[in-house]
């Protein structure tokens, strides 16, 4: 049974008298990075094990009948998991040698066929046998057609203190051929090429680099022939240090996401200079950058709808009183037109956004102090409630930070108007670990 608020209340006045169903526990273990398959009720997730080492370790599981099943049997764990577009593959990074044998252990990229359940390593540590500093392949990213994968490669100098090389590779999953895309870069003493991605139309392989510009990070790209093969020399796509990264040595992951249907990349600019949201549209001629000034210069996160028609943006803006800041929710078209949808109260944060399949509703996690709950925003305007509607009760959010470094905690909106989300309630009956829950919100989305 659900009940519905009749007062038009929003999250500013959280109470028990809200639209709320009974969430159902689906996974009772350390869980994160939910991915919904095409089969209703079936989903993949990561079993995450936080460590105080280099990063977290995880395994891929699938659940469809109520019993979680490991995709790759055995004890192998990895990090930096990514999934291909149709969930054909997952890729991840594995430390093959442990932490004791080398001063800089090797890291390799593994790929697993999620249907056949077979796993293979696709990179090779080529450092000299006597070297204590091994090759490290990280940050895998699949092409839209699922035939290619790109990744970073740290090719360290044999001795600590010497100059290391950071290159971008592509690997053809059909022919098993690997190419170092940036090997010919001689424009800088230290090659630092990072965060490779593929454009939606498979015409560019785009990555971040400073090319010797004293930490001015921009987008560069290798043109592709439409099938994923390299079709020309690397080109500079943006100027002026567009991309926001922290100091070298503690590089933060840039906020960027490709529109799923158009070659438009949403990216957050460098804080303090050209900050804010930018839309980078690629074509055969290069790239055009559009600034979305209306969302301000403190973007917290964003998510494209599955149709690519709208980008949901969470950003900090000046409060209406002019004496502080508030977290606001915007939607932005691929052409850069922004619409303010909601202002949370001062101190609240809007994160982990997930669109409904039809693009009419947006679910997200609202964090207030040490608690959080889910809210549902009617983007299409087809229902009677005027403000985002709380759909779960407030619960402890104390463990979220521990599990957020390596995994996405985004709410997933499945068929039949069922939300899949991660609960970080340390006081829950599930031993205080992150667990996956489902919630039917079909009554809430009726006109």
C-alpha angles and dihedrals in degrees: 000000000000132000128207131216111239098188097073089243120172134199088282086076103037113183140144092265096084138109101282137156130188112273114222122221110236106166122029101193142066099309139171147139097056115202121185118218126213089260110088111247094014122113143162124225142167125251099218126204111188116215134185088230131086095311145327124292124223145171129213118245132180125208126191108132101039095269116096114229126197110237093211112037118223132044104296114136131185146173141225092044119192130179128214121242099267095028091254091132143017124201130196144165122255132192099221097184107042122232103283107065100058137034086226109024121212119259121200135188117239126193125203128194101225093204100044091035093222124138131203137176112238101184132062131210104231099178117131114277092245096048118113090199111072134194114271124203115191147156101043119198128186126226116241091251091051092232097106139044127195128198145165122261124202107200102188126206111250092248127050112250094037123108115282123205125229112197137171120235134189124206127199108221091197100050098023091232122148127203130189100220096190100038091109094056107121097154095100137038091232118037109218110176115160149168101024120200140169125241115241093248092047092240096118139033101208128196142164122254141155095207091205094310097134096260096320099140121202140164118268127181144197111217115237132203096236093265095069099263118131108258104180150348124311113272134196109245103182135027142209099042096295098172122080113227131153124238118308110267093042101045114179121216108260119235106245136140134173120231104249095228105027134045092252120128120202110209137167115233130227112291115244096019119042095356127163136057122328130184113211113198115195128204138158088281095055128262140322119207122211122189117219098206096169093074094057128228102287105076114175100187145321143205133196121226114242091253091051092232096119139026116209110216129192111200140161113244136173111282120249089248090056091230102098145353134280134195109247131191118223136174119214129194121223086256092060102256108147127203123191108228105172144352118216118210119269112286096023122116129209112210145146096043122191129182127221112245091253093049094238099111135040123203121196144161116256113203121201116175109307094342137074141182138177124262131192121215121200101221095171094052095229098130133067101241113099101204137042108287123227107232102177133043120255114271138175113285096185098120098048097094093054092057100037101076097079106017141055117245094190119150111246118215109209135191116288090036094282119152120214112200144159120246117208096187108147089194096055124116089249094086092268095285127127109276135185120242134179128215128190108221097170092119091052094057097053117115 
